[in-house]
């Protein structure tokens, strides 16, 4: 495994190192330059996160041409699918923490075994979610504020997305294994492959071409599921046939009580963590639905764009999580902490730049994905106001993902619960319903709550309890 040297002075050497990170060269991230480690891990992780977000943006772009009701259904379904995303991210978080800690200890056999046990648990959960999602799709959409027409015309989209949730689960989860091992490039490659197929299949199956009939919004669900499924097949190839640092084999799927229990402890709290955050966004979406279809669709369009712009910060925070896990495993807690501070500095600079872009060019950005005048008006307002809290979003992500990388998923869960459910939701309800009495009351509540959450995350990180966590 290649060790990281000091940041190279020659541009040619740096380009070579970056290229190595993109194609997946094995490196030891517990030695050498921390700044270089952050950059080399963050580049493929940022591209991976951007790749995941492209699914929603592509669906939003093509389905948007079918009308506001179809677009609103897709966006409401995406909001509810956040339950699946939350569980997948929680399991992925457990995989990253367990694998990174074992890799830091140079115990590669146990790292692979832990990863496979997480896959076993995730497959069982995905089957349960598929049955529940398909059975209660209509009730879910109705609870989220969908109109009877939206439900009647577009419910098949929701059923297909829930029925095929195993590809979402595995795509997130296996990428978490690769990230924990420091093989972030493989995670990036799987998302790239998935998106290529989704971008080709989405317009083909939605509108039809030649002998292929147009399936409308149903086609978008089929295209996305197939695209993700092909990405999962690539992951399986890299896991079992073209092996790298870790060696995986089918016998590791046999249930192992201790590893499963560790996975459940870390992964369940991680899933709850994301359920807390996604549940709060679902509540805000429900709050927005009370203002009508156009404000609801505009808000959802803007949130998807905001998430897209947040992904580089998310990728960098994932890099920090990997570095924390591996360096704690190597018995270097101070190096782990320094990794987080360096990453937070990079994220702050990036998010300041993005805030300026969103505020100054919000309207043309929204116009690129949606042409409806009313939807565009609300989306632009959302983008400009919520982006004011971007720096807080970024720093909060890095700090809390450091806890996750250490295997302490409880602290971030508690922070998110306080920041979102105790503070953000009541404030959003009061501002939008009683004080401002407009949708922008929700947007201002998001910004204010992000500041509160970031301050709390900073305080707990400085206390340093995460350095003593055992996984």
SEDO-489467 format. One record per residue (C-alpha): residue in three letters; z negated, y, x negated. Coordinates in steps of 0.25 Angstrom, whole numbers, plus 5000, padded with zeros to 4 digits. Last residue first. Layout:
N
alaZYX
...
end
This chain:
471
unk492949985065
unk491750065059
unk491550215061
unk490750285050
unk491850395047
unk491950425062
unk490550485062
unk491050605053
unk490350725060
unk491650805057
unk492450715067
unk491450745078
unk491550895077
unk493050895075
unk493250815088
unk492350905096
unk493151025091
unk494450965094
unk493950915108
unk493551065112
unk494851125107
unk495651015114
unk494951055127
unk495351195126
unk496851165125
unk496851055136
unk496051155145
unk497151255143
unk498251165148
unk497551125160
unk497351265164
unk498751285162
unk499051205174
unk498551325183
unk497251355190
unk496751435178
unk495251425183
unk495151325194
unk496151205193
unk496851215180
unk495651275172
unk494551185179
unk495351055178
unk495751075164
unk494351115160
unk493750985167
unk494850905160
unk494750965146
unk493150965144
unk492450835148
unk493750755149
unk494550805138
unk493650855127
unk492450765130
unk493250635132
unk494150665120
unk492950685111
unk492250555116
unk493550475114
unk493750535100
unk492250485097
unk492450345102
unk493750315095
unk492950295081
unk493850195074
unk494050285062
unk495450315066
unk494950355080
unk493950455074
unk495150515066
unk495950525078
unk494850615084
unk495050715073
unk496550715072
unk496750725087
unk495750835088
unk496450915077
unk497750895084
unk497350935098
unk496551055093
unk497751105086
unk498551085099
unk497651165108
unk498651275110
unk499751175113
unk499151155127
unk499451295131
unk500951295126
unk501351155130
unk500651165144
unk501351305147
unk502751245142
unk502551115151
unk502151205163
unk503451285162
unk504351165158
unk503951085171
unk504351205179
unk505651225173
unk506051085172
unk506851065159
unk505950965151
unk505950905137
unk506551015129
unk506051125139
unk504651095135
unk504851125120
unk505651255124
unk504551305132
unk503351275122
unk504051345110
unk502951445106
unk501751365111
unk502251225108
unk502751275094
unk501451355090
unk500551235095
unk501451135086
unk501151215074
unk499651225076
unk499651075079
unk500351045065
unk499351135057
unk498151065064
unk498650925062
unk498850945047
unk497450995046
unk496850885055
unk497550775046
unk496850835034
unk495550835041
unk495750685046
unk496150635032
unk494950705026
unk494050625035
unk494650485031
unk494550525017
unk493150555019
unk492950415026
unk493550335014
unk493050195016
unk494450125016
unk494250095031
unk493850245033
unk495150285026
unk495950195035
unk495450235048
unk495350385044
unk496750385039
unk497350315051
unk496650415060
unk497150535052
unk498550475054
unk498350465069
unk497950615069
unk499250645062
unk500050575072
unk499250645083
unk499550775077
unk501050745076
unk500950695091
unk500350825096
unk501750885099
unk502150765107
unk500850775115
unk501150915118
unk502550875123
unk501950775132
unk500950865137
unk501950975140
unk502850875148
unk501550835156
unk501150975159
unk502551005164
unk502550885172
unk501250925179
unk501551065180
unk502951035187
unk502350925196
unk501251005202
unk499951075198
unk499050955202
unk499850865192
unk499250945181
unk497850895184
unk498350755184
unk498950785170
unk497650835166
unk496950715170
unk497950625163
unk497750705151
unk496250685152
unk496550535153
unk497350535141
unk496250595133
unk495150495138
unk496150385139
unk496450415124
unk494950395120
unk494750285129
unk495850205122
unk495150245109
unk493850195114
unk494550065118
unk495250055105
unk494050065096
unk493149975103
unk494249875109
unk494849865095
unk493549835089
unk493349725099
unk494649665097
unk494449665082
unk493049585085
unk493649495095
unk494949455088
unk495949415099
unk497149345092
unk498249455090
unk498049435075
unk498749305076
unk500049375079
unk500149435065
unk500049565058
unk500049605044
unk499549745040
unk500149825029
unk501549805033
unk502149695042
unk503649685046
unk503449565056
unk502249575064
unk501749715065
unk503049785062
unk503849705071
unk502749725082
unk502849875080
unk504449865082
unk504249795095
unk503249895099
unk504250005097
unk505249925105
unk504249925116
unk504050075115
unk505550095118
unk505549995129
unk504350055136
unk504950195135
unk506350155140
unk505750085152
unk504850195156
unk506050295155
unk506850205163
unk505950205174
unk506050365175
unk507550345178
unk508150205178
unk509550245174
unk510450125174
unk510950065161
unk512450025162
unk512950165157
unk511750255155
unk510450265163
unk509550395165
unk508150335162
unk508550215155
unk509550275145
unk508750405144
unk507450325140
unk508150215132
unk508650295120
unk507350385118
unk506450265121
unk507250175110
unk507050285099
unk505650305104
unk505150165102
unk505850155088
unk505150285084
unk503850245089
unk503850115081
unk504250185069
unk503050285070
unk502050165071
unk502750095059
unk502650225051
unk501150235053
unk500850115045
unk499450165040
unk498850035045
unk498150115056
unk499450175060
unk500050035061
unk499049985070
unk499050115079
unk500550095080
unk500249955086
unk499450015096
unk500350135101
unk501550045102
unk500749935108
unk500150005119
unk501450085123
unk502249955123
unk501149885131
unk501249995142
unk502549935147
unk501949915161
unk501350055161
unk502650125157
unk503450035167
unk502450065179
unk502450215176
unk503950225175
unk504050135188
unk503250245196
unk504350345195
unk504950365209
unk503850325218
unk502750385209
unk503450525207
unk503750525222
unk502350495226
unk501850615217
unk501150585203
unk499750645202
unk499150555191
unk498450465202
unk499850445208
unk500450395195
unk499250295192
unk499250245207
unk500750215206
unk500650145192
unk499450055196
unk500049915195
unk500949955183
unk499850025175
unk498849915178
unk499749795174
unk500249875161
unk498849915158
unk498249775157
unk499449725149
unk499249845139
unk497749805137
unk498049665133
unk499149715123
unk498249815118
unk497149715114
unk498049625107
unk498649745099
unk497249795095
unk496949655090
unk498249665082
unk497849785075
unk496449735071
unk497149605064
unk498049695056
unk496949785051
unk496049655049
unk497149605039
unk497349735032
unk495949755028
unk496249865017
unk494949935023
unk495850055026
unk496749955033
unk495549905041
unk495150045046
unk496650075049
unk496849955057
unk495549975065
unk495750125068
unk497250115070
unk497149995080
unk496050055088
unk496850185089
unk498050105094
unk497150045104
unk496650175109
unk498050235108
unk498550115117
unk497450135127
unk497750285128
unk499250265129
unk498950175140
unk498150275147
unk499150385143
unk500050305152
unk499450395163
unk499950525157
unk501350455154
unk501450415168
unk501150555172
unk502250605163
unk503250505167
unk502950535182
unk503050685179
unk504450665173
unk504950585185
unk504450685195
unk504950805187
unk506350755186
unk507250645180
unk507650735168
unk506150735164
unk506250585162
unk507150605150
unk506250705143
unk504850645147
unk505250505143
unk505650555129
unk504450645128
unk503550525132
unk504150435122
unk504250545111
unk502750545111
unk502650405104
unk503650455094
unk502850575091
unk501650495088
unk502350405079
unk503050525072
unk501650585069
unk501150445065
unk502250435055
unk501950565049
unk500450555050
unk500250445041
unk501050505029
unk500450645031
unk498950595033
unk499050505020
unk499750625013
unk498550715016
unk497550605013
unk498150584999
unk497850454992
unk497050334997
unk496650275011
unk498050295016
unk498650175009
unk500050175011
unk501150075017
unk502550135019
unk502950155033
unk504350215034
unk503750345038
unk502650345028
unk503550315017
unk504550425021
unk503350515020
unk502950465006
unk504450485002
unk504450625007
unk503250654999
unk503850594987
unk505050684989
unk504250804992
unk503550794978
unk502150834978
unk501550704984
unk500250714992
unk499350624983
unk499550474983
unk499450384995
unk499350244991
unk500450144994
unk500050005000
end
